[in-house]
Amino acid sequence: WGGSIFEAIDYGIRECARDTVLAWLVDDGVPKRIHRQNLLFKDHKHLGVAKGGHKVSKECTVAVFAAQVVTKEDI
């Protein structure tokens, strides 16, 4: 990646992807609301998302946001 990058993690079962995004936007329990700030950061133009099982929370969704994608040829 290039520029800024951040990840957002959501634990637990959600009915749909929209519920996960809403959980990140509400960002309850995080005083600085860093997930909300990063989700709305205009420079993050690339996204990768994975969802899978979790031992404790049953499900987990991870998203990685990046300002740039850099190929090996660019390095």
C-alpha positions as CSV (number, residue, x, y, z in Angstrom):
1,W,0.0,0.0,0.0
2,G,1.0,3.6,-0.2
3,G,-0.1,6.6,1.9
4,S,-2.4,6.0,4.8
5,I,-3.9,2.6,5.7
6,F,-6.2,1.4,8.5
7,E,-8.2,-1.7,9.4
8,A,-11.6,-2.0,11.0
9,I,-12.7,-5.1,12.8
10,D,-16.2,-6.1,13.8
11,Y,-16.9,-9.1,16.1
12,G,-20.2,-10.8,16.3
13,I,-23.0,-12.0,14.0
14,R,-24.6,-9.3,11.8
15,E,-27.6,-9.8,9.6
16,C,-26.1,-8.0,6.6
17,A,-23.0,-6.0,5.5
18,R,-24.9,-2.8,6.2
19,D,-25.1,-3.6,9.9
20,T,-21.3,-4.1,10.1
21,V,-20.7,-0.7,8.4
22,L,-23.2,0.9,10.8
23,A,-21.4,-0.6,13.8
24,W,-18.1,1.0,12.5
25,L,-19.8,4.4,12.0
26,V,-21.5,4.4,15.4
27,D,-18.1,3.2,16.9
28,D,-19.7,2.8,20.3
29,G,-17.4,2.5,23.2
30,V,-14.4,4.1,21.5
31,P,-14.2,7.7,22.8
32,K,-12.2,9.1,19.9
33,R,-14.5,7.4,17.3
34,I,-11.4,6.5,15.2
35,H,-13.3,3.9,13.1
36,R,-15.8,6.6,12.1
37,Q,-13.0,9.1,11.2
38,N,-11.1,6.5,9.2
39,L,-14.2,5.2,7.3
40,L,-15.1,8.8,6.3
41,F,-11.5,9.8,5.4
42,K,-11.6,10.9,1.8
43,D,-8.2,9.6,0.8
44,H,-9.1,6.0,1.5
45,K,-10.0,4.8,-2.0
46,H,-9.2,1.1,-1.8
47,L,-10.8,-1.6,0.3
48,G,-10.3,-5.3,1.1
49,V,-12.9,-7.2,3.2
50,A,-13.0,-10.6,4.7
51,K,-15.5,-12.3,6.9
52,G,-15.1,-15.6,8.7
53,G,-15.7,-17.7,11.8
54,H,-14.4,-16.6,15.3
55,K,-14.0,-18.9,18.4
56,V,-15.6,-16.5,20.8
57,S,-17.8,-14.1,18.8
58,K,-19.0,-16.7,16.2
59,E,-18.1,-14.3,13.3
60,C,-15.6,-11.6,12.6
61,T,-15.4,-9.1,9.7
62,V,-12.1,-7.3,8.9
63,A,-11.8,-4.4,6.4
64,V,-8.5,-2.8,5.3
65,F,-8.7,0.7,3.8
66,A,-5.8,2.2,1.9
67,A,-5.1,5.5,0.1
68,Q,-3.0,3.8,-2.6
69,V,-2.3,0.3,-3.9
70,V,1.3,-0.2,-5.0
71,T,2.5,-3.0,-7.2
72,K,5.9,-4.7,-7.0
73,E,6.8,-2.8,-10.2
74,D,6.2,0.5,-8.4
75,I,8.7,-0.3,-5.7
